[in-house]
Amino acid sequence: MMTVIQKLREETGAGVMDCKKALEEAGGDYILAKQLIEKQGLAKAAKKAERETGAGLLESYIHNGRVGVLLELRTETDFVGRSEPVKALAHNLALHIAAMGPETVEDLLKQPYVKDESKNVEELIKGVIAVVGENLKVARFARYQI
């Protein structure tokens, strides 16, 4: 049971007790437990959506010297802005923008995520919000192409 909890925790970023509770609710069904945790994470993210994002980071990405992206991702604190999950999210968003060419932030959030089309970009961001416990927002981005 403990290795299943550890695997669930690694895949979802949820706490040990949340993983254990989800497995109990799911009757030991790993896939159902993962879905419960993801659903709960999205609910937690929705509660944080109104919180102010006064810090953040910039991410740049150049693809083959022909497409460039500069992304501003806002966080509530500098500490979270420097965390690995947020850095990875910023990088993946910049890659997505380079590949998919959204026109606006609203367009970006609605697009199916290029690395996993089963979810959209907004759901990807909410998943990281659930992990880091702070609100995250794409403030703006610029995409250049030669």
Contact map, one row per residue, 1 for C-alpha under 8 A:
11111000000000000000000000000000000000000000000000000000000000000000000000000000000000000000000000000000000000000000000000000000000000000000000000
11111100000000000000000000000000000000000000000000000000000000000000000000000000000000000000000000000000000000000000000000000000000000000000000000
11111110000000000000000000000000000000000000000000000000000000000000000000000000000000000000000000000000000000000000000000000000000000000000000000
11111111000000000000000000000100000000000000000000000000000000000000000000000000000000000000000000000000000000000000000000000000000000000000000000
11111111100000010011001000000000000000000000000000000000000000000000000000000000000000000000000000000000000000000000000000000000000000000000000000
01111111110000010000000000000000000000000000000000000000000000000000000000000000000000000000000000000000000000000000000000000000000000000000000000
00111111111000000000000000000000000000000000000000000000000000000000000000000000000000000000000000000000000000000000000000000000000000000000000000
00011111111111000010000000000100010000000000000000000000000000000000000000000000000000000000000000000000000000000000000000000000000000000000000000
00001111111111110010000000000000000000000000000000000000000000000000000000000000000000000000000000000000000000000000000000000000000000000000000000
00000111111111000000000000000000000000000000000000000000000000000000000000000000000000000000000000000000000000000000000000000000000000000000000000
00000011111110000000000000000000000000000000000000000000000000000000000000000000000000000000000000000000000000000000000000000000000000000000000000
00000001111111000000000000000000010011000000000000000000000000000000000000000000000000000000000000000000000000000000000000000000001000000000000000
00000001111111100000000000000000000000000000000000000000000000000000000000000000000000000000000000000000000000000000000000000000001000000000000000
00000001110111110110000000000000000010000000000000000000000000000000000000000000000000000000000000000000000000000000000000000000011000000000000000
00000000100011111110000000000000000000000000000000000000000000000000000000000000000000000000000000000000000000000000000000000000000000000000000000
00001100100001111111000000000000000000000000000000000000000000000000000000000000000000000000000000000000000000000000000000000000000000000000000000
00000000000000111111100000000000000000000000000000000000000000000000000000000000000000000000000000000000000000000000000000000000000000000000000000
00000000000001111111110000000000000010000000000000000000000000000000000000000000000000000000000000000000000000000000000000000000000000000000000000
00001001100001111111111000000000100010000000000000000000000000000000000000000000000000000000000000000000000000000000000000000000000000000000000000
00001000000000011111111100000000000000000000000000000000000000000000000000000000000000000000000000000000000000000000000000000000000000000000000000
00000000000000001111111110000000000000000000000000000000000000000000000000000000000000000000000000000000000000000000000000000000000000000000000000
00000000000000000111111111000000110110000000000000000000000000000000000000000000000000000000000000000000000000000000000000000000000000000000000000
00001000000000000011111111111101100000000000000000000000000000000000000000000000000000000000000000000000000000000000000000000000000000000000000000
00000000000000000001111111110000000000000000000000000000000000000000000000000000000000000000000000000000000000000000000000000000000000000000000000
00000000000000000000111111110000100000000000000000000000000000000000000000000000000000000000000000000000000000000000000000000000000000000000000000
00000000000000000000011111111101100000000000000000000000000000000000000000000000000000000000000000000000000000000000000000000000000000000000000000
00000000000000000000001111111000000000000000000000000000000000000000000000000000000000000000000000000000000000000000000000000000000000000000000000
00000000000000000000001111111100100000000000000000000000000000000000000000000000000000000000000000000000000000000000000000000000000000000000000000
00000000000000000000001001111111100000000000000000000000000000000000000000000000000000000000000000000000000000000000000000000000000000000000000000
00010001000000000000001001011111110000000000000000000000000000000000000000000000000000000000000000000000000000000000000000000000000000000000000000
00000000000000000000000000001111111000000000000000000000000000000000000000000000000000000000000000000000000000000000000000000000000000000000000000
00000000000000000000001001001111111100000000000000000000000000000000000000000000000000000000000000000000000000000000000000000000000000000000000000
00000000000000000010011011011111111110000000000000000000000000000000000000000000000000000000000000000000000000000000000000000000000000000000000000
00000001000100000000010000000111111111000000000000000000000000000000000000000000000000000000000000000000000000000000000000000000000000000000000000
00000000000000000000000000000011111111100000000000000000000000000000000000000000000000000000000000000000000000000000000000000000000000000000000000
00000000000000000000010000000001111111110000000000000000000000000000000000000000000000000000000000000000000000000000000000000000000000000000000000
00000000000101000110010000000000111111111000000000000000000000000000000000000000000000000000000000000000000000000000000000000000000000000000000000
00000000000100000000000000000000011111111100000000000000000000000000000000000000000000000000000000000000000000000000000000000010000000000000000000
00000000000000000000000000000000001111111110000000000000000000000000000000000000000000000000000000000000000000000000000000000000000000000000000000
00000000000000000000000000000000000111111111000000000000000000000000000000000000000000000000000000000000000000000000000000000000000000000000000000
00000000000000000000000000000000000011111111100000000000000000000000000000000000000000000000000000000000000000000000000000000110111000000000000000
00000000000000000000000000000000000001111111110000000000000000000000000000000000000000000000000000000000000000000000000000100110010000000000000000
00000000000000000000000000000000000000111111111000000000000000000000000000000000000000000000000000000000000000000000000000000000000000000000000000
00000000000000000000000000000000000000011111111100000000000000000000000000000000000000000000000000000000000000000000000000000000010000000000000000
00000000000000000000000000000000000000001111111110000000000000000000000000000000000000000000000000000000000000000000000000000110110011100000000000
00000000000000000000000000000000000000000111111110000000000000000000000000000000000000000000000000000000000000000000000000000100000000000000000000
00000000000000000000000000000000000000000011111111000000000000000000000000000000000000000000000000000000000000000000000000000000000000000000000000
00000000000000000000000000000000000000000001111111100000000000000000000000000000000000000000000000000000000000000000000000000000000001100000000000
00000000000000000000000000000000000000000000111111100000000000000000000000000000000000000000000000000000000000000000000000000000000000110000000000
00000000000000000000000000000000000000000000001111110000000000000000000000000000000000000000000000000000000000000000000000000000000000100000000000
00000000000000000000000000000000000000000000000111111000000000000000000000010000000000000000000000000000000000000000000000000000000000100000000000
00000000000000000000000000000000000000000000000001111100000000000000000000010000000000000000000000000000000000000000000000000000000000100000000000
00000000000000000000000000000000000000000000000000111111000000000000000001111000000000000000000000000000000000000000000000000000000000111000000000
00000000000000000000000000000000000000000000000000011111000000000000000001111000000000000000000000000000000000000000000000000000000000000000000000
00000000000000000000000000000000000000000000000000001111100000000000000001111100100000000000000000000000000000000000000000000000000000000000000000
00000000000000000000000000000000000000000000000000001111110000000000000111111100100000000000000000000000000000000000000000000000000000000000000000
00000000000000000000000000000000000000000000000000000011111000000000000111100000110000000000000000000000000000000000000000000000000000000000000000
00000000000000000000000000000000000000000000000000000001111100000000011110000000000000000100000000000000000000000000000000000000000000000000000000
00000000000000000000000000000000000000000000000000000000111110000000111110000000000000000110010000000000000000000000000000000000000000000000000000
00000000000000000000000000000000000000000000000000000000011111000001111000000000000000000010010000000000000000000000000000000000000000000000000000
00000000000000000000000000000000000000000000000000000000001111100001110000000000000000000010011001000000000000000000000000000000000000000000000000
00000000000000000000000000000000000000000000000000000000000111111111100000000000000000000000000000000000000000000000000000000000000000000000000000
00000000000000000000000000000000000000000000000000000000000011111111000000000000000000000000000001000000000000000000000000000000000000000000000000
00000000000000000000000000000000000000000000000000000000000001111110000000000000000000000000000000000000000000000000000000000000000000000000000000
00000000000000000000000000000000000000000000000000000000000001111111000000000000000000000000000000000000000000000000000000000000000000000000000000
00000000000000000000000000000000000000000000000000000000000001111111000000000000000000000000000000000000000000000000000000000000000000000000000011
00000000000000000000000000000000000000000000000000000000000001111111100000000000000000000000000001000000000000000000000000000000000000000000001111
00000000000000000000000000000000000000000000000000000000000111101111110000000000000000000000000001000000000000000000000000000000000000000000001110
00000000000000000000000000000000000000000000000000000000001111000011111000000000000000000000011011000000000000000000000000000000000000000000111100
00000000000000000000000000000000000000000000000000000000011110000001111100000000000000000000010000000000000000000000000000000000000000000000111000
00000000000000000000000000000000000000000000000000000000011100000000111110000000000000000100110000000000000000000000000000000000000000000111110000
00000000000000000000000000000000000000000000000000000001111000000000011111000000000000000000000000000000000000000000000000000000000000000111100000
00000000000000000000000000000000000000000000000000000001111000000000001111100000000000000100000000000000000000000000000000000000000000011111000000
00000000000000000000000000000000000000000000000000001111100000000000000111110000100000000000000000000000000000000000000000000000000000011110000000
00000000000000000000000000000000000000000000000000001111100000000000000011111101100000000000000000000000000000000000000000000000000001111000000000
00000000000000000000000000000000000000000000000000111111000000000000000001111101100000000000000000000000000000000000000000000000000001110000000000
00000000000000000000000000000000000000000000000000001111000000000000000000111111100000000000000000000000000000000000000000000000000000000000000000
00000000000000000000000000000000000000000000000000000011000000000000000000111111110000000000000000000000000000000000000000000000000000000000000000
00000000000000000000000000000000000000000000000000000000000000000000000000001111111000000000000000000000000000000000000000000000000000000000000000
00000000000000000000000000000000000000000000000000000000000000000000000000111111111001000000000000000000000000000000000000000000000101000000000000
00000000000000000000000000000000000000000000000000000011100000000000000001111111111001100000000000000000000000000000000000000000000000000000000000
00000000000000000000000000000000000000000000000000000000100000000000000000000111111101100000000000000000000000000000000000000000000000000000000000
00000000000000000000000000000000000000000000000000000000000000000000000000000011111111100000000000000000000000000000000000000000000000000000000000
00000000000000000000000000000000000000000000000000000000000000000000000000000000011111110000000000000000000000000000000000000000000000000000000000
00000000000000000000000000000000000000000000000000000000000000000000000000000000001111111000000000000000000000000000000000000001001100000000000000
00000000000000000000000000000000000000000000000000000000000000000000000000000001111111111100000000000000000000000000000000000001000100000000000000
00000000000000000000000000000000000000000000000000000000000000000000000000000000111111111110000000000000000000000000000000000000000000000000000000
00000000000000000000000000000000000000000000000000000000000000000000000000000000000111111111000000000000000000000000000000000000000000000000000000
00000000000000000000000000000000000000000000000000000000000000000000000000000000000011111111100000000000000000000000000000001001000000000000000000
00000000000000000000000000000000000000000000000000000000011000000000001010000000000001111111110000000000000000000000000000000000000000000000000000
00000000000000000000000000000000000000000000000000000000001110000000000000000000000000111111111000000000000000000000000000000000000000000000000000
00000000000000000000000000000000000000000000000000000000000000000000000000000000000000011111111100000000000000000000000000000000000000000000000000
00000000000000000000000000000000000000000000000000000000000000000000001000000000000000001111111110000000000000000000000010000000000000000000000000
00000000000000000000000000000000000000000000000000000000001110000000111000000000000000000111111111000000000000000000000000000000000000000000000000
00000000000000000000000000000000000000000000000000000000000010000000100000000000000000000011111111100000000000000000000000000000000000000000000000
00000000000000000000000000000000000000000000000000000000000000000000000000000000000000000001111111111000000000001100000000000000000000000000000000
00000000000000000000000000000000000000000000000000000000000000000000100000000000000000000000111111111100000100000000000000000000000000000000001000
00000000000000000000000000000000000000000000000000000000000010100011100000000000000000000000011111111000000000000000000000000000000000000000001000
00000000000000000000000000000000000000000000000000000000000000000000000000000000000000000000001111111000000000000100000000000000000000000000000000
00000000000000000000000000000000000000000000000000000000000000000000000000000000000000000000000111111100000000000100000000000000000000000000000000
00000000000000000000000000000000000000000000000000000000000000000000000000000000000000000000000111111110000000000000000000000000000000000000001000
00000000000000000000000000000000000000000000000000000000000000000000000000000000000000000000000010011111101100100000000000000000000000000000000000
00000000000000000000000000000000000000000000000000000000000000000000000000000000000000000000000000001111101100000000000000000000000000000000000000
00000000000000000000000000000000000000000000000000000000000000000000000000000000000000000000000000000111111100000000000000000000000000000000000000
00000000000000000000000000000000000000000000000000000000000000000000000000000000000000000000000000000111111110000000000000000000000000000111100000
00000000000000000000000000000000000000000000000000000000000000000000000000000000000000000000000000000001111111000000000000000000000000000000000000
00000000000000000000000000000000000000000000000000000000000000000000000000000000000000000000000000000111111111100000000000000000000000000000000000
00000000000000000000000000000000000000000000000000000000000000000000000000000000000000000000000010000111111111100000000010000000000000000000000000
00000000000000000000000000000000000000000000000000000000000000000000000000000000000000000000000000000000111111100000000111000000000000000000000000
00000000000000000000000000000000000000000000000000000000000000000000000000000000000000000000000000000000011111110000000111000000000000000000000000
00000000000000000000000000000000000000000000000000000000000000000000000000000000000000000000000000000100001111111000000110000000000000000000000000
00000000000000000000000000000000000000000000000000000000000000000000000000000000000000000000000000000000000001111101111110000000000000000000000000
00000000000000000000000000000000000000000000000000000000000000000000000000000000000000000000000100000000000000111111111110010000000000000000000000
00000000000000000000000000000000000000000000000000000000000000000000000000000000000000000000000100110000000000011111100000000000000000000000000000
00000000000000000000000000000000000000000000000000000000000000000000000000000000000000000000000000000000000000001111100000000000000000000000000000
00000000000000000000000000000000000000000000000000000000000000000000000000000000000000000000000000000000000000011111111000000000000000000000000000
00000000000000000000000000000000000000000000000000000000000000000000000000000000000000000000000000000000000000011111111100000000000000000000000000
00000000000000000000000000000000000000000000000000000000000000000000000000000000000000000000000000000000000000011001111100000000000000000000000000
00000000000000000000000000000000000000000000000000000000000000000000000000000000000000000000000000000000000000011001111110110000000000000000000000
00000000000000000000000000000000000000000000000000000000000000000000000000000000000000000000000000000000000011111000111111110000000000000000000000
00000000000000000000000000000000000000000000000000000000000000000000000000000000000000000000100000000000000111111000001111111000000000000000000000
00000000000000000000000000000000000000000000000000000000000000000000000000000000000000000000000000000000000011000000000111111100000000000000000000
00000000000000000000000000000000000000000100000000000000000000000000000000000000000000000000000000000000000000000000001111111110000000000000000000
00000000000000000000000000000000000000000000000000000000000000000000000000000000000000000000000000000000000000001000001111111111000000000000000000
00000000000000000000000000000000000000000000000000000000000000000000000000000000000000001000000000000000000000000000000011111111100000010000000000
00000000000000000000000000000000000000001100110000000000000000000000000000000000000000000000000000000000000000000000000001111111110000000000000000
00000000000000000000000000000000000001001100100000000000000000000000000000000000000000000000000000000000000000000000000000111111111000000000000000
00000000000000000000000000000000000000000000000000000000000000000000000000000000000011001000000000000000000000000000000000011111111100000000000000
00000000000000000000000000000000000000001000100000000000000000000000000000000000000000000000000000000000000000000000000000001111111111110000000000
00000000000001000000000000000000000000001101100000000000000000000000000000000000000000000000000000000000000000000000000000000111111111000000000000
00000000000111000000000000000000000000001000000000000000000000000000000000000000000010000000000000000000000000000000000000000011111110000000000000
00000000000000000000000000000000000000000000000000000000000000000000000000000001000011000000000000000000000000000000000000000001111111000000000000
00000000000000000000000000000000000000000000100000000000000000000000000000000000000000000000000000000000000000000000000000000000111111100000000000
00000000000000000000000000000000000000000000100100000000000000000000000000110001000000000000000000000000000000000000000000000000110111110000000000
00000000000000000000000000000000000000000000100111111000000000000000000000110000000000000000000000000000000000000000000000000000100011111000000000
00000000000000000000000000000000000000000000000010001000000000000000000011110000000000000000000000000000000000000000000000001000100001111100000000
00000000000000000000000000000000000000000000000000001000000000000000000011100000000000000000000000000000000000000000000000000000000000111110000000
00000000000000000000000000000000000000000000000000000000000000000000001111000000000000000000000000000000100000000000000000000000000000011111100000
00000000000000000000000000000000000000000000000000000000000000000000001111000000000000000000000000000000100000000000000000000000000000001111100000
00000000000000000000000000000000000000000000000000000000000000000000001110000000000000000000000000000000100000000000000000000000000000000111110000
00000000000000000000000000000000000000000000000000000000000000000000111100000000000000000000000000000000100000000000000000000000000000000111111000
00000000000000000000000000000000000000000000000000000000000000000000111000000000000000000000000000000000000000000000000000000000000000000001111100
00000000000000000000000000000000000000000000000000000000000000000011110000000000000000000000000011001000000000000000000000000000000000000000111110
00000000000000000000000000000000000000000000000000000000000000000011100000000000000000000000000000000000000000000000000000000000000000000000011111
00000000000000000000000000000000000000000000000000000000000000000111000000000000000000000000000000000000000000000000000000000000000000000000001111
00000000000000000000000000000000000000000000000000000000000000000110000000000000000000000000000000000000000000000000000000000000000000000000000111
